[in-house]
Amino acid sequence: MSTELRELYQEVILDHSKHPRNHRELPEADCSADGFNALCGDRIRLALALEEGVIKEAAFVGSGCAISRASASMMTMSLKGKSIEEARALHERFHSLITASPDAPPDPERDALLGKLAVFSGVCEFPARVKCASLAWHTLDSALAGAAAGQGGDDGR
């Protein structure tokens, strides 16, 4: 990873960790799910408001490390206006980014589709932090699975 990208990575992660976007309750949520990382204690509750299969609002509450909070913050920003299918595809691309080999050549197409989320490319250099970065995304999968099943999430809302 280039020095410039590493500095950008650190800047964006710190900004979103200190000032997370969409860090609030979402009373009008149609589905929600809870996530927990037993290795480090990170916790998240993700809530989504849907309209005709499109994510209109996304918010989270919880606590965790800088990477976990920044990932949740940036994920909720990226989800707004996306269909459920687009959200799942975004998760697959993000997962591919953070689990890639640090020696793997860049994937410009994937990174362009990820937009600002591409700053998480440095996470793959720290395997212990992959679970921190992916917690919000796995929680998203649970919330969407609950919505598809008509249950509103893993808590029955």
NORTA-V201277 format. One record per pair of residues at least 12 apart in sequence whose C-alpha atoms are under 10 Angstrom apart, sorted by the first residue. I is the first residue (numbers start at 1). J is the second residue. Records with the same first field share a line. If there is no record, write none. Layout:
# NORTA-V201277
I=J / J
This chain:
# NORTA-V201277
1=102 / 103 / 105 / 106 / 121 / 122 / 125
2=122
5=118 / 119 / 120 / 121 / 122
6=119 / 120 / 121 / 122
7=119
8=119 / 120
9=116 / 117 / 118 / 119 / 120 / 121 / 122 / 123
10=67 / 119 / 120 / 122
11=119
12=70 / 74 / 116 / 117 / 119 / 120
13=66 / 67 / 68 / 69 / 70 / 71 / 73 / 74 / 119 / 120
14=66 / 67 / 69 / 70
15=66 / 70
16=66 / 67 / 68 / 69 / 70 / 71 / 72 / 73 / 74
17=64 / 65 / 66 / 67 / 68 / 69 / 70 / 71 / 72 / 73 / 74
18=66 / 69 / 70
19=69 / 70 / 73
20=60 / 61 / 66 / 69 / 70 / 71 / 72 / 73 / 74 / 76
21=58 / 59 / 60 / 69 / 70 / 72 / 73 / 74 / 75 / 76 / 77
22=57 / 58 / 59 / 60 / 61 / 72 / 73 / 74 / 75 / 76 / 77
23=45 / 46 / 58 / 59 / 60 / 61 / 62 / 69 / 72 / 73 / 76
24=45 / 46 / 47 / 58 / 59 / 60 / 61 / 62
25=45 / 46 / 47 / 58 / 59 / 60 / 61
26=46 / 47 / 48 / 49 / 57 / 58 / 59 / 60 / 61
27=47 / 48 / 49 / 59
28=47 / 48 / 49 / 50 / 57
29=46 / 47 / 48 / 49 / 50 / 56 / 57 / 58 / 59 / 152 / 157
30=47 / 48 / 49 / 50 / 51 / 55 / 57 / 143 / 144 / 146 / 147 / 150 / 151 / 152 / 153 / 157
31=46 / 47 / 48 / 49 / 50 / 58 / 140 / 142 / 143 / 144 / 145 / 146 / 147 / 148 / 150 / 151 / 152 / 153 / 154 / 155 / 156 / 157
32=45 / 46 / 47 / 48 / 49 / 58 / 59 / 60 / 139 / 140 / 142 / 143 / 144 / 145 / 146 / 147 / 151 / 152 / 153 / 154 / 155 / 156 / 157
33=45 / 46 / 47 / 48 / 60 / 136 / 138 / 139 / 140 / 141 / 142 / 143 / 144 / 145 / 146 / 147 / 152 / 153 / 154 / 155 / 156 / 157
34=46 / 47 / 60 / 61 / 62 / 135 / 136 / 138 / 139 / 140 / 142 / 143 / 153 / 154 / 155
35=62 / 135 / 136 / 137 / 138 / 139 / 140 / 142 / 143 / 154
36=62 / 63 / 64 / 131 / 132 / 135 / 136 / 138 / 139
37=64 / 68 / 131 / 132 / 134 / 135 / 136
38=131
39=128 / 131 / 132
40=64 / 65 / 128 / 129 / 131 / 132
41=63 / 64 / 65 / 132
42=62 / 63 / 64 / 65 / 68 / 69 / 131 / 132 / 135 / 136
43=61 / 62 / 63 / 64 / 65 / 68 / 69 / 132 / 135 / 136 / 139
44=60 / 61 / 62 / 63 / 64 / 68 / 69 / 72 / 135 / 136 / 139
45=59 / 60 / 61 / 62 / 63 / 72 / 136 / 139 / 140 / 143
46=58 / 59 / 60 / 61 / 62 / 72 / 76 / 136 / 137 / 139 / 140 / 142 / 143 / 153
47=59 / 60 / 61 / 76 / 139 / 140 / 143 / 144 / 152 / 153
48=60 / 76 / 79 / 80 / 140 / 143 / 144 / 147 / 152 / 153
49=80
50=80 / 81 / 82 / 83 / 84 / 147
51=81 / 83
52=83 / 84
53=81 / 82 / 83 / 84 / 85 / 147 / 148
54=79 / 80 / 81 / 82 / 83 / 84 / 85 / 86 / 87
55=76 / 79 / 80 / 81 / 82 / 83 / 84 / 86 / 87
56=79 / 80 / 81 / 82 / 83
57=76 / 77 / 79 / 80 / 81 / 82
58=72 / 73 / 75 / 76 / 77 / 78 / 79 / 80 / 81 / 140
59=72 / 73 / 75 / 76 / 77 / 79 / 80
60=72 / 73 / 75 / 76 / 136
61=73
64=132 / 135
65=129 / 132 / 133
66=132 / 133
67=120 / 123 / 129 / 130 / 131 / 132 / 133 / 134 / 135
68=129 / 130 / 131 / 132 / 133 / 134 / 135 / 136
69=132 / 133 / 135 / 136
70=117 / 120 / 132 / 133 / 136
71=117 / 120 / 132 / 133 / 134 / 135 / 136 / 137
72=132 / 133 / 134 / 135 / 136 / 137 / 139 / 140
73=136
74=116 / 117 / 136
75=87 / 90 / 91 / 94 / 116 / 117 / 134 / 136 / 137 / 140
76=136 / 137 / 140
78=90 / 114 / 115 / 116 / 117
79=91 / 140
84=141 / 144 / 145 / 147 / 148
85=144
87=137 / 140 / 141 / 144
88=137 / 140 / 141 / 144
89=113
90=110 / 113 / 114 / 117 / 137
91=114 / 134 / 136 / 137 / 138 / 140 / 141
92=137
93=110 / 111 / 113 / 114 / 117 / 118
94=110 / 111 / 113 / 114 / 117 / 118 / 120 / 121 / 133 / 134 / 137
95=124 / 130 / 133 / 134 / 137 / 138
96=110 / 121 / 124
97=110 / 111 / 114 / 117 / 118 / 119 / 120 / 121 / 122 / 123 / 124
98=118 / 119 / 120 / 121 / 122 / 123 / 124 / 125 / 126 / 127 / 129 / 130 / 131 / 133 / 134
99=121 / 122 / 123 / 124 / 125 / 126 / 127 / 130 / 131 / 134
100=121 / 122 / 123 / 124 / 125
101=124 / 125 / 127
102=121 / 122 / 123 / 124 / 125 / 126 / 127
103=124 / 125
106=121
120=133
139=153 / 154
140=153
141=153
142=154
143=155
